[in-house]
Amino acid sequence: MVRYADPGAVEWVESGGGPLIAIPEVVLPFWSGADGDDLSSDYDRACEVDGSIGLVPVGDSRALVLGDEPASTSYLPEHATFVRWCAAASEADVLSGVPAALASAAWQPEVRWKVPGAVVLFDAAWPGPASARTGHLRVPLAPGAYAVRAAYVEPGPETWLGLVQLRRLAD
């Protein structure tokens, strides 16, 4: 698997080809990934998400699926945004393009995501308990509801980004 920024300014999570998923930390044990005895695994459910984002149930919560393409992804807390590296010559190009991308984004419809606290971003094919043994990123979110929106933006001629922005909603 190619690592684009090794080491870099931020930590990037990679996928083996399928979607990435952000699961509330407290329900990680309930995510079976591509494993399972059912006709449809948790990974299959994540792959069924149509578009850039979607929600799937996990335990008594829901996980955020980052669909569309398996781009390297990081979370930038200063922008409350998952940034997806679709194309760019360097990590510096990705990070410097984020402000312009956020300002010019044509956002898709929002989804409402309620989380009990921190989430873990990793390849949806992995079982939740095994996520610590693979590329993953812990994102410390405050418990509560968030509006989540996505956009695909080209802030430069050779820089293409996917954005998934979280906005905390009043309780």
Secondary structure, 3 states (H helix, E strand, C coil): CCCCCCCCCCCCECCCCCCEEEEEHHHHHHCCCCCCCCCCCHHHHHHCCCCCEEEEEECCEEEEEECCCCCEEEEECCCCEEEEEEECCCHHHHHHHHHHHHHHCCCCCCEEEEECCCEEEEECCCCHHHHHHCCEEEECCCCEEEEEEEEEEEEECCEEEEEEEEEECCC
